Amino acid sequence: MNPLIRIVIVCVLIEAGVSGVFAQTQDSYEYQSEFVWGINKNTSGGLIGGFILKTARKRTERILETFGLEIVNIKHPQELRINSFYTGNFFIFGKNNYLYSFRFQYGRDLILFKKAPHQGVEIKAVAALGPSLGIVAPYYVEYSVDNSGFITLRSQYNLNIPVDAIWGTGRLFEGIGESKLVPGGNLKAGLNFEMGDVKSAVTGFEAGFLIDAYTRKVEMMPGAKQYSVYPTLYITVFYGTRK
């Protein structure tokens, strides 16, 4: 066989093989389900707003059905951390209750832009709603009863405790057994940006708006305005797996 013909045949075979591998790579990015977890930062929370879990499965080529759980700490808008006059420890001035929210969510993700294999960003529009369970836990402080520092008590903060007598917060989870439950609901909408370059791994962030509403006003700071609705902007950094 003519050497030139041999070279042409080899080139054709190599090109076909590369095209096949590329096609498999293209196909290999397709997925049917994913599971992610992440850390939430929002305008109604602290340095770390909370944690999220979310699972999704494809209903169509561009629509995913989602089930999620968010566990977050909601702060009163007027909360202010100050230092104890005696110890220098931090405590929240005027706070008498924590509000923890367990948000159960059902929703849809709409794929706006698909991601090319090993490059680019997949962008989804996100919408979800569901019931919320608010846990109202007492906020304990330690305070001096004789201004000497030899006798201190720990109890839920109330307006009768002088600010200059407070030494700091109570023990971790102290009073959690006295918590009360408040039902409610939540609704969120946002954009999801997935930037991982491996098919089996999911890495990215989500940003958007969420509103939490409860059946009654929640007292977190006696003497301050109380709220039953908590709107918030949020950003969540997440990681997970897909298949």
C-alpha positions as CSV (number, residue, x, y, z in Angstrom):
1,M,0.0,0.0,0.0
2,N,1.2,3.5,-0.8
3,P,2.8,5.0,2.3
4,L,0.8,8.2,1.7
5,I,-2.4,6.3,1.8
6,R,-1.3,4.6,5.0
7,I,-0.6,7.9,6.6
8,V,-4.1,9.2,5.5
9,I,-5.8,6.1,7.0
10,V,-3.9,6.5,10.3
11,C,-4.8,10.2,10.5
12,V,-8.5,9.4,9.8
13,L,-8.5,6.7,12.5
14,I,-6.8,9.0,15.0
15,E,-9.3,11.8,14.3
16,A,-12.2,9.4,14.7
17,G,-10.9,8.1,18.0
18,V,-10.4,11.7,19.3
19,S,-13.9,12.6,18.2
20,G,-15.3,9.6,19.9
21,V,-13.5,10.4,23.2
22,F,-14.7,14.0,23.0
23,A,-18.2,12.8,22.4
24,Q,-18.0,10.5,25.4
25,T,-16.7,13.4,27.4
26,Q,-19.6,15.5,26.3
27,D,-22.0,12.8,27.2
28,S,-20.2,12.0,30.4
29,Y,-21.1,15.4,31.8
30,E,-24.8,14.6,31.7
31,Y,-26.2,13.8,35.2
32,Q,-29.6,12.8,36.7
33,S,-29.2,13.7,40.4
34,E,-27.1,15.6,42.8
35,F,-26.6,16.1,46.5
36,V,-25.0,19.2,48.1
37,W,-24.3,20.7,51.4
38,G,-23.0,24.1,52.3
39,I,-22.5,27.1,54.6
40,N,-25.0,30.0,54.5
41,K,-24.3,33.7,55.1
42,N,-27.3,36.0,55.3
43,T,-28.3,39.5,56.4
44,S,-30.4,38.1,59.3
45,G,-27.7,35.9,60.7
46,G,-24.2,36.1,62.2
47,L,-20.8,35.5,60.8
48,I,-22.1,32.0,59.8
49,G,-25.8,32.1,59.1
50,G,-26.4,28.4,59.1
51,F,-26.1,25.2,57.1
52,I,-27.9,23.7,54.1
53,L,-28.6,20.3,52.7
54,K,-30.2,19.8,49.3
55,T,-30.9,16.9,46.9
56,A,-32.1,17.3,43.3
57,R,-33.2,15.0,40.5
58,K,-33.8,15.8,36.9
59,R,-37.4,15.9,35.7
60,T,-36.6,17.1,32.2
61,E,-33.5,18.2,30.3
62,R,-33.4,21.6,32.0
63,I,-35.6,21.2,35.1
64,L,-34.6,19.7,38.4
65,E,-36.9,18.8,41.3
66,T,-35.4,19.7,44.6
67,F,-35.8,18.9,48.3
68,G,-33.9,21.0,50.9
69,L,-33.3,21.7,54.5
70,E,-31.8,24.9,56.0
71,I,-30.8,25.3,59.6
72,V,-30.1,28.9,60.5
73,N,-29.9,31.3,63.4
74,I,-32.0,34.4,63.0
75,K,-30.9,37.6,64.7
76,H,-33.0,40.6,65.8
77,P,-32.1,43.7,63.7
78,Q,-31.2,45.7,66.8
79,E,-28.8,43.1,68.3
80,L,-25.5,44.6,69.6
81,R,-22.6,42.8,71.1
82,I,-20.9,44.6,74.0
83,N,-18.2,43.7,76.5
84,S,-18.8,43.0,80.2
85,F,-17.5,45.8,82.5
86,Y,-16.1,43.1,84.9
87,T,-14.7,40.4,82.6
88,G,-14.5,41.8,79.1
89,N,-16.5,38.8,77.8
90,F,-19.0,39.5,75.0
91,F,-22.7,39.3,75.4
92,I,-25.7,40.6,73.4
93,F,-27.2,43.6,75.1
94,G,-31.0,43.3,75.7
95,K,-31.4,39.8,74.2
96,N,-33.5,37.2,75.9
97,N,-34.2,34.6,73.2
98,Y,-32.5,32.9,70.3
99,L,-34.5,32.0,67.2
100,Y,-33.3,29.0,65.2
101,S,-35.1,28.2,62.0
102,F,-35.5,24.7,60.4
103,R,-36.6,25.4,56.9
104,F,-38.0,22.5,54.8
105,Q,-38.1,23.3,51.1
106,Y,-39.5,21.9,47.9
107,G,-38.7,23.5,44.6
108,R,-37.4,23.7,41.1
109,D,-34.1,24.5,39.5
110,L,-34.2,25.7,35.9
111,I,-30.9,25.3,34.0
112,L,-30.3,28.6,32.2
113,F,-26.9,27.9,30.8
114,K,-25.3,24.4,30.5
115,K,-21.7,23.9,31.3
116,A,-19.2,22.5,28.8
117,P,-17.1,19.6,30.0
118,H,-14.2,20.6,32.3
119,Q,-14.9,24.3,31.8
120,G,-17.3,27.2,32.2
121,V,-20.2,27.7,34.6
122,E,-23.6,26.1,34.9
123,I,-26.2,28.7,35.9
124,K,-29.6,27.8,37.3
125,A,-32.6,29.8,38.4
126,V,-33.7,28.6,41.8
127,A,-37.1,28.7,43.5
128,A,-38.4,26.9,46.6
129,L,-40.9,27.1,49.4
130,G,-42.1,25.0,52.4
131,P,-42.8,25.0,56.1
132,S,-40.5,26.5,58.7
133,L,-40.1,25.4,62.3
134,G,-38.9,28.1,64.6
135,I,-37.2,27.1,67.9
136,V,-37.2,29.9,70.4
137,A,-34.5,29.1,73.0
138,P,-33.8,31.3,76.1
139,Y,-30.7,33.4,76.1
140,Y,-28.9,33.0,79.4
141,V,-26.5,35.4,81.0
142,E,-24.3,35.2,84.0
143,Y,-24.5,38.2,86.4
144,S,-23.3,39.3,89.8
145,V,-25.9,39.7,92.5
146,D,-23.7,41.6,95.0
147,N,-21.3,43.5,92.8
148,S,-18.4,41.7,94.4
149,G,-18.0,38.9,91.9
150,F,-18.1,36.2,94.6
151,I,-21.8,35.4,94.0
152,T,-23.1,35.1,90.4
153,L,-26.2,33.6,88.9
154,R,-27.1,32.4,85.5
155,S,-30.6,32.9,84.1
156,Q,-32.5,34.0,81.0
157,Y,-31.9,37.7,80.5
158,N,-34.7,40.1,81.6
159,L,-35.0,43.9,82.0
160,N,-34.5,43.7,85.8
161,I,-30.8,42.6,85.4
162,P,-28.6,45.7,85.3
163,V,-26.3,45.8,82.3
164,D,-23.2,46.6,84.4
165,A,-23.8,43.5,86.5
166,I,-23.6,41.1,83.6
167,W,-20.4,39.0,83.4
168,G,-21.1,37.2,80.1
169,T,-23.3,34.6,78.5
170,G,-24.5,31.4,80.1
171,R,-23.1,27.9,79.2
172,L,-23.4,26.4,75.8
173,F,-27.0,25.1,75.1
174,E,-28.0,26.2,78.6
175,G,-31.8,26.4,78.8
176,I,-32.3,24.6,75.5
177,G,-34.8,22.3,77.2
178,E,-37.1,25.3,77.8
179,S,-37.4,26.1,74.1
180,K,-40.7,26.8,72.5
181,L,-41.8,26.0,68.9
182,V,-43.3,28.4,66.4
183,P,-44.6,27.2,63.1
184,G,-44.2,29.2,59.9
185,G,-43.3,29.1,56.2
186,N,-40.5,30.2,53.9
187,L,-40.1,31.2,50.3
188,K,-36.8,31.8,48.3
189,A,-35.6,32.7,44.9
190,G,-32.1,33.0,43.6
191,L,-29.3,32.1,41.1
192,N,-27.1,29.1,41.4
193,F,-23.5,29.1,39.9
194,E,-21.8,25.7,39.7
195,M,-18.1,25.9,38.8
196,G,-16.6,22.4,39.4
197,D,-14.6,20.7,36.7
198,V,-15.2,17.1,37.7
199,K,-18.5,15.4,36.7
200,S,-18.9,13.6,40.1
201,A,-18.3,16.7,42.2
202,V,-20.3,19.9,42.6
203,T,-18.7,23.2,43.7
204,G,-20.2,26.7,43.6
205,F,-22.3,29.3,45.3
206,E,-25.9,30.4,45.3
207,A,-27.2,34.0,46.0
208,G,-30.7,35.3,46.3
209,F,-33.6,36.5,48.5
210,L,-35.5,34.5,51.2
211,I,-38.5,35.4,53.4
212,D,-39.3,33.6,56.6
213,A,-42.8,34.1,58.2
214,Y,-44.2,32.8,61.4
215,T,-47.7,32.5,62.9
216,R,-46.9,34.9,65.7
217,K,-44.3,37.6,66.6
218,V,-41.1,36.2,68.2
219,E,-39.7,38.0,71.2
220,M,-36.0,38.1,71.0
221,M,-35.4,41.5,72.7
222,P,-37.9,42.7,75.3
223,G,-38.6,46.4,74.9
224,A,-37.7,46.4,71.2
225,K,-40.0,45.9,68.2
226,Q,-41.0,42.3,67.6
227,Y,-41.3,40.6,64.2
228,S,-43.1,37.7,62.7
229,V,-41.6,38.1,59.2
230,Y,-37.9,38.1,58.4
231,P,-36.8,39.0,54.9
232,T,-33.1,38.3,54.1
233,L,-30.5,38.3,51.3
234,Y,-28.3,35.3,51.4
235,I,-25.3,33.7,49.8
236,T,-24.5,30.0,50.2
237,V,-21.2,28.3,49.3
238,F,-21.8,24.6,48.6
239,Y,-20.1,21.4,47.7
240,G,-21.5,18.0,46.8
241,T,-21.7,15.0,44.5
242,R,-23.8,14.1,41.4
243,K,-24.4,11.1,39.2
